[in-house]
């Protein structure tokens, strides 16, 4: 049970969650290597801000997301993770992430990523 972090504002809300939502959010939003307590936590998604809106960027986004979320599989907190990408509007894409937790419950997350 964790206090919920709003993906819109990045602030805590007044609600509790019982899923891996915070773990997914923090791993996707934190630039890889920038967290002092764990230099392996985070993703390379921030690098996509400099990329053009072409199909290979969607492949990179999926790979970066899978790499960032791999520790959830390694430590047994998740059974499976699937990642899809979807064009949202010019300069933005959505990561559609489905995480099946250790109890077998699937959780869906929609995470926006800025690209040029």
Secondary structure as a PSIPRED ss2 file (coil, helix, strand):
# PSIPRED VFORMAT (PSIPRED V4.0)

   1 X C   1.000  0.000  0.000
   2 X E   0.000  0.000  1.000
   3 X E   0.000  0.000  1.000
   4 X E   0.000  0.000  1.000
   5 X E   0.000  0.000  1.000
   6 X C   1.000  0.000  0.000
   7 X C   1.000  0.000  0.000
   8 X C   1.000  0.000  0.000
   9 X C   1.000  0.000  0.000
  10 X C   1.000  0.000  0.000
  11 X C   1.000  0.000  0.000
  12 X E   0.000  0.000  1.000
  13 X E   0.000  0.000  1.000
  14 X E   0.000  0.000  1.000
  15 X E   0.000  0.000  1.000
  16 X E   0.000  0.000  1.000
  17 X E   0.000  0.000  1.000
  18 X C   1.000  0.000  0.000
  19 X C   1.000  0.000  0.000
  20 X C   1.000  0.000  0.000
  21 X H   0.000  1.000  0.000
  22 X H   0.000  1.000  0.000
  23 X H   0.000  1.000  0.000
  24 X H   0.000  1.000  0.000
  25 X H   0.000  1.000  0.000
  26 X H   0.000  1.000  0.000
  27 X H   0.000  1.000  0.000
  28 X H   0.000  1.000  0.000
  29 X H   0.000  1.000  0.000
  30 X C   1.000  0.000  0.000
  31 X E   0.000  0.000  1.000
  32 X C   1.000  0.000  0.000
  33 X C   1.000  0.000  0.000
  34 X C   1.000  0.000  0.000
  35 X C   1.000  0.000  0.000
  36 X C   1.000  0.000  0.000
  37 X C   1.000  0.000  0.000
  38 X C   1.000  0.000  0.000
  39 X C   1.000  0.000  0.000
  40 X C   1.000  0.000  0.000
  41 X C   1.000  0.000  0.000
  42 X C   1.000  0.000  0.000
  43 X E   0.000  0.000  1.000
  44 X C   1.000  0.000  0.000
  45 X H   0.000  1.000  0.000
  46 X H   0.000  1.000  0.000
  47 X H   0.000  1.000  0.000
  48 X H   0.000  1.000  0.000
  49 X H   0.000  1.000  0.000
  50 X H   0.000  1.000  0.000
  51 X C   1.000  0.000  0.000
  52 X C   1.000  0.000  0.000
  53 X C   1.000  0.000  0.000
  54 X C   1.000  0.000  0.000
  55 X H   0.000  1.000  0.000
  56 X H   0.000  1.000  0.000
  57 X H   0.000  1.000  0.000
  58 X H   0.000  1.000  0.000
  59 X H   0.000  1.000  0.000
  60 X H   0.000  1.000  0.000
  61 X H   0.000  1.000  0.000
  62 X H   0.000  1.000  0.000
  63 X H   0.000  1.000  0.000
  64 X H   0.000  1.000  0.000
  65 X H   0.000  1.000  0.000
  66 X H   0.000  1.000  0.000
  67 X H   0.000  1.000  0.000
  68 X H   0.000  1.000  0.000
  69 X H   0.000  1.000  0.000
  70 X H   0.000  1.000  0.000
  71 X H   0.000  1.000  0.000
  72 X H   0.000  1.000  0.000
  73 X H   0.000  1.000  0.000
  74 X H   0.000  1.000  0.000
  75 X C   1.000  0.000  0.000
  76 X C   1.000  0.000  0.000
  77 X C   1.000  0.000  0.000
  78 X E   0.000  0.000  1.000
  79 X E   0.000  0.000  1.000
  80 X E   0.000  0.000  1.000
  81 X E   0.000  0.000  1.000
  82 X E   0.000  0.000  1.000
  83 X E   0.000  0.000  1.000
  84 X E   0.000  0.000  1.000
  85 X E   0.000  0.000  1.000
  86 X E   0.000  0.000  1.000
  87 X E   0.000  0.000  1.000
  88 X E   0.000  0.000  1.000
  89 X E   0.000  0.000  1.000
  90 X C   1.000  0.000  0.000
  91 X C   1.000  0.000  0.000
  92 X E   0.000  0.000  1.000
  93 X E   0.000  0.000  1.000
  94 X E   0.000  0.000  1.000
  95 X E   0.000  0.000  1.000
  96 X E   0.000  0.000  1.000
  97 X E   0.000  0.000  1.000
  98 X E   0.000  0.000  1.000
  99 X E   0.000  0.000  1.000
 100 X E   0.000  0.000  1.000
 101 X E   0.000  0.000  1.000
 102 X C   1.000  0.000  0.000
 103 X C   1.000  0.000  0.000
 104 X C   1.000  0.000  0.000
 105 X C   1.000  0.000  0.000
 106 X E   0.000  0.000  1.000
 107 X E   0.000  0.000  1.000
 108 X E   0.000  0.000  1.000
 109 X E   0.000  0.000  1.000
 110 X E   0.000  0.000  1.000
 111 X E   0.000  0.000  1.000
 112 X E   0.000  0.000  1.000
 113 X E   0.000  0.000  1.000
 114 X E   0.000  0.000  1.000
 115 X C   1.000  0.000  0.000
 116 X C   1.000  0.000  0.000
